[in-house]
């Protein structure tokens, strides 16, 4: 028994990354001021097969680091351990509960003589329900009221809508609602809360480790399956096959399935028709862009939350609150990000910003909101220019006539949007962030060498910025 356990816990005997060396590199490469203000108090929690878990003191700091420095930190971490492909956060007041729960799971599996690494990874990658995203603090307006009411109904009575399918643009609150349903039910039911991307990761891992029986049992024995961003399952035929059978098994035994996506079922690309049919057979609800009143309510609520969590006075004038609510109208996530920038200015300079200063701080977001630049728009315009289809651009093919348009679209996405490298990669058929970096550097080099390409990119940029899609 002892030998078996030792053998199966070998994964945990690997020397962990030296976080003190990572900190020294962050200080050197990102600068002393940034390090002292934001990065110094990051705590290293643990390292897993391909990611690390770190802790910060507040959600505000987590969001700020994620939006500003995460890609650079990941590159620094990869110089110390190249296998690391992502970084996950926990908040310090949740950290002890996470570690205690993890240890209990591991001890229980030791008693049962089961594969410990599978259980350990599963806990951290799936059931990470955020206690701060509940139905009580979800802010309701005309654009999301139906989605909220349906989510509330499901969390009270599972017999009503199965499956429940919520869709809407990025940052509209879909993940919040899925999390809130799981939070409401976790004391009574066995919950599985997962993204499509992580479902795919565990599926591939289970095949490689010959653990498909365990994989099937793990997912089909749950009472509630909440799966986020289902659109990222596109094109993965073997995984879609497994998901289809898992979905059917759960519905047949009376389990509840809740799904979120960025588009309605019939618009999902490269998803099996029978899966789309199953989704369409449930309750499908669109979460639309928030109107001004909802955006203003969100700004006020987030300010109150920041004041409560940080125990400091945050002076953001009503004029600036209304300005942000009016100008940032593309997504709730960008709205909150804009507020965080203004609040950070206030804290760093110890004074309330003027309206002119707020406009300067939010310049790039205001341009993005005004021009409504989306990745989908960029892809469409670039495809029309190069006379290829979007399916060809997003395919795995590496023909020269496809590679250059793909690199151009990735470059323009990085240039004209505030999306992170991983987000851009996911929008181009789940390509790795290193592919995004390579594409950007390639086009930057070619712009200096090829006058015609440089001119074409300038033309494309203008068409995208002014949404002149039909003038190509």
Beta strands, then each sheet from edge to edge (+ up, - down):
strand 1: 43-47
strand 2: 51-56
strand 3: 86-91
strand 4: 164-168
strand 5: 191-195
strand 6: 224-228
strand 7: 256-261
strand 8: 283-287
sheet 1: 1+ 2- 3-
sheet 2: 5+ 6+ 7+ 4+ 8+
end
